[in-house]
Amino acid sequence: MIEMLNNIMPVIVKTLERVHDSSWKMDYNVHDSYELIFVKKGNIEFWVEDEKIELRAGDLLIIKPHTRHKFEVVGNFKAEFIVMGFYLKPESKSKIEALKEIYGFLESLENISSPFYFIHIRKRSNVFFCLESILQEAKENKKGLLLYIKSIELFIYITREMNNLEIKKGFDYSKIAKFIKDYIDQNYMEDIKIGDIAKKLFMSESSISRLFKSQFGILPKEYLLSKRIEKAKEYLSVSNLKISEIAIMCGFSSLQRFNDIFKKYTGCSPTHYRKLTFGNSKE
């Protein structure tokens, strides 16, 4: 039994919990092992190579070995996170296809060009509780058998989470771009952020921005603003609504921001635009 487990168990390099505030930063470093980071509380800006990923409570990030990375805590509150380093022994790595129920998430990670993968974990999910259990076991008995068994359990749960995602290898990414466009079209009036859309798709903001631009020739952030401005122009031309009301209806956080963005896109203020177009519509 023990020999069989030895053939499939990962090698745990480290399992630790960290609590830091915004005064703490980590410079770029590289590891020979996979690294798993789970954010329990707070916000972290994580850089993988030259790509920034904004992580918050519930986000789980897995980085490939030999990947440059650094991170820092942002905001006014402390961040709590779990870091776990691990690798597979050659005998386990050679059987990864047969062990895909355990290591399927690593197989998926290796099949994508990105050096990382991240997903959002529900607070009361099996992954969340398993991480807490591993952390406790690591504190009490660093080299105990139970730590490795719990790690296998964690990897099974992560694999199941990833298998439940819609985005798989070979997925038609034009559908993702269309999803983003449709989402913006239907929710432009809400306080939506491109980073939040990215997390719905389990991708980084920079990845969906590149994907969207390749499909539509414009960044999603620019498309969102242009959509809001077009709707605002429509309201200004055909309604007597107050400009402050139009700003809110089009998803702007303040009248000043609305005025600034509107002038940037149209070359004139909302008030001036209304005088020009509302008068013409009555003729």
Secondary structure as the mmCIF struct_conf table of DSSP 4:
data_model
#
loop_
_struct_conf.conf_type_id
_struct_conf.id
_struct_conf.beg_label_comp_id
_struct_conf.beg_label_asym_id
_struct_conf.beg_label_seq_id
_struct_conf.end_label_comp_id
_struct_conf.end_label_asym_id
_struct_conf.end_label_seq_id
HELX_RH_AL_P HELX_RH_AL_P1 ILE A 2 ILE A 8
HELX_LH_PP_P HELX_LH_PP_P1 MET A 9 PRO A 10
STRN STRN1 VAL A 11 HIS A 20
TURN_TY1_P TURN_TY1_P1 SER A 22 SER A 23
STRN STRN2 LYS A 25 ASN A 29
BEND BEND1 ASP A 32 SER A 33
STRN STRN3 TYR A 34 LYS A 41
BEND BEND2 GLY A 42 GLY A 42
STRN STRN4 ASN A 43 VAL A 48
TURN_TY1_P TURN_TY1_P2 GLU A 49 ASP A 50
STRN STRN5 GLU A 51 ARG A 56
TURN_TY1_P TURN_TY1_P3 ALA A 57 GLY A 58
STRN STRN6 ASP A 59 ILE A 63
TURN_TY1_P TURN_TY1_P4 PRO A 65 HIS A 66
STRN STRN7 HIS A 69 VAL A 74
BEND BEND3 GLY A 75 PHE A 77
STRN STRN8 ALA A 79 TYR A 87
HELX_RH_AL_P HELX_RH_AL_P2 PRO A 90 LYS A 93
TURN_TY1_P TURN_TY1_P5 SER A 94 LEU A 99
HELX_RH_AL_P HELX_RH_AL_P3 LYS A 100 GLU A 110
TURN_TY1_P TURN_TY1_P6 ASN A 111 ASN A 111
BEND BEND4 ILE A 112 PRO A 115
STRN STRN9 PHE A 116 HIS A 120
TURN_TY1_P TURN_TY1_P7 LYS A 123 ARG A 124
BEND BEND5 SER A 125 SER A 125
HELX_RH_AL_P HELX_RH_AL_P4 ASN A 126 GLU A 140
TURN_TY1_P TURN_TY1_P8 LYS A 142 LYS A 143
HELX_RH_AL_P HELX_RH_AL_P5 LEU A 145 ASN A 163
TURN_TY1_P TURN_TY1_P9 ASN A 164 ASN A 164
BEND BEND6 LEU A 165 GLU A 166
TURN_TY1_P TURN_TY1_P10 LYS A 169 GLY A 170
HELX_RH_AL_P HELX_RH_AL_P6 TYR A 173 ASN A 187
TURN_TY1_P TURN_TY1_P11 TYR A 188 MET A 189
BEND BEND7 GLU A 190 GLU A 190
HELX_RH_AL_P HELX_RH_AL_P7 ILE A 194 LYS A 200
TURN_TY1_P TURN_TY1_P12 LEU A 201 PHE A 202
BEND BEND8 MET A 203 MET A 203
HELX_RH_AL_P HELX_RH_AL_P8 GLU A 205 PHE A 216
BEND BEND9 GLY A 217 ILE A 218
HELX_RH_AL_P HELX_RH_AL_P9 PRO A 220 VAL A 238
HELX_RH_AL_P HELX_RH_AL_P10 ILE A 243 MET A 249
TURN_TY1_P TURN_TY1_P13 CYS A 250 GLY A 251
BEND BEND10 SER A 253 SER A 253
HELX_RH_AL_P HELX_RH_AL_P11 LEU A 255 THR A 266
BEND BEND11 GLY A 267 CYS A 268
HELX_RH_AL_P HELX_RH_AL_P12 PRO A 270 LYS A 282
#
